[in-house]
Amino acid sequence: MNRVTPELIRLLEITRNLEDRVLIDLYTWPTPNGRKVSIALEEFGIPYEVHAIDIGKGEQFDDEFLKISPNNKIPAIVDRASGRAMMESGAILMYLADTYDLFRGDQWWETVEWLMMQMGSVGPMLGQAHHFLKFNPGKAPYAETRYAAEVQRIYAVLDHRLDGRGYLSGGYSIADMATWPWISRFEWQQMDLRAYPNLRRWYEEIAAREAVQRGYDVPNHVNAIPMPGYRH
Ligand SMILES: N[C@@H](CCC(=O)N[C@@H](CS)C(=O)NCC(=O)O)C(=O)O
């Protein structure tokens, strides 16, 4: 029979203190790449402290930040336990999955495959679409055509992958956490999610997660999470 001993009470106190202790410093801004990591930290339940790096004001070029993120981009983290500083959202997500043994998907290498697909295709191509379609329309017709086609191709690939599958790699994983914030900019990409039923189902399901809603508003609230059929 288990007894409540003074040792057990002490152990519970230590565990509670550990839960309150900040483990990770997060340097970020409310963009798709930044939200990948704030959403992950919320999902993992890791106590973290947020440091806003205003990339509109050029704070990513400050000497102190460059020591953590030499490529002058958010997100970046510092793990207080090891002192390790890390840049690159994909590497950070793998580090968290590996360190805490969570959200690895059903098969680790499939998770890595879809995470890398996000890092190599989803992010860079959709990011270019934001530049040319949303912020500079009419300036470069070739680029607009090229990136609009790439966005449509990528949405179709993801929709096909999610046909008969809940998530990109078996269970909900870091691959989904990396991809979802980019799809949340579907309006900037001039995409109608209603034309991609599997991707839309996946998107709405993840949007309903409380950890995702908390992570979306880090370091500050900009807008409500866009939902298909609604305009923001
Ligand atoms: N491959 C990087 C991309 C990070 C990235 O592009 N971050 C943007 C914001 S979404 C940034 O910090 N831009 C500032 C700049 O380029 O000066 C990652 O996934 O972490």
Ligand as a Chemical Component Dictionary entry (heavy atoms), coordinates in Angstrom:
data_LIG
# 
_chem_comp.id                   LIG 
_chem_comp.type                 NON-POLYMER 
_chem_comp.pdbx_formal_charge   0 
_chem_comp.three_letter_code    LIG 
# 
loop_
_chem_comp_atom.comp_id 
_chem_comp_atom.atom_id 
_chem_comp_atom.alt_atom_id 
_chem_comp_atom.type_symbol 
_chem_comp_atom.charge 
_chem_comp_atom.model_Cartn_x 
_chem_comp_atom.model_Cartn_y 
_chem_comp_atom.model_Cartn_z 
_chem_comp_atom.pdbx_ordinal 
LIG N1  N1  N 0 14.793 28.797 -41.906 1  
LIG C1  C1  C 0 14.528 29.710 -40.833 2  
LIG C2  C2  C 0 13.746 30.888 -41.357 3  
LIG C3  C3  C 0 13.476 31.912 -40.277 4  
LIG C4  C4  C 0 12.929 33.200 -40.863 5  
LIG O1  O1  O 0 12.852 33.382 -42.103 6  
LIG N2  N2  N 0 12.550 34.106 -39.977 7  
LIG C5  C5  C 0 12.075 35.410 -40.413 8  
LIG C6  C6  C 0 10.713 35.706 -39.803 9  
LIG S1  S1  S 0 9.496  34.509 -40.313 10 
LIG C7  C7  C 0 13.042 36.472 -39.929 11 
LIG O2  O2  O 0 13.544 36.406 -38.822 12 
LIG N3  N3  N 0 13.304 37.472 -40.765 13 
LIG C8  C8  C 0 14.169 38.576 -40.433 14 
LIG C9  C9  C 0 15.257 38.783 -41.432 15 
LIG O3  O3  O 0 15.381 38.000 -42.387 16 
LIG O4  O4  O 0 16.009 39.744 -41.280 17 
LIG C10 C10 C 0 13.728 28.980 -39.727 18 
LIG O5  O5  O 0 12.904 28.131 -40.080 19 
LIG O6  O6  O 0 13.944 29.249 -38.540 20 
# 
loop_
_chem_comp_bond.comp_id 
_chem_comp_bond.atom_id_1 
_chem_comp_bond.atom_id_2 
_chem_comp_bond.value_order 
_chem_comp_bond.pdbx_ordinal 
LIG N1  C1  SING 1  
LIG C1  C2  SING 2  
LIG C1  C10 SING 3  
LIG C2  C3  SING 4  
LIG C3  C4  SING 5  
LIG C4  O1  DOUB 6  
LIG C4  N2  SING 7  
LIG N2  C5  SING 8  
LIG C5  C6  SING 9  
LIG C5  C7  SING 10 
LIG C6  S1  SING 11 
LIG C7  O2  DOUB 12 
LIG C7  N3  SING 13 
LIG N3  C8  SING 14 
LIG C8  C9  SING 15 
LIG C9  O3  DOUB 16 
LIG C9  O4  SING 17 
LIG C10 O5  DOUB 18 
LIG C10 O6  SING 19 
# 
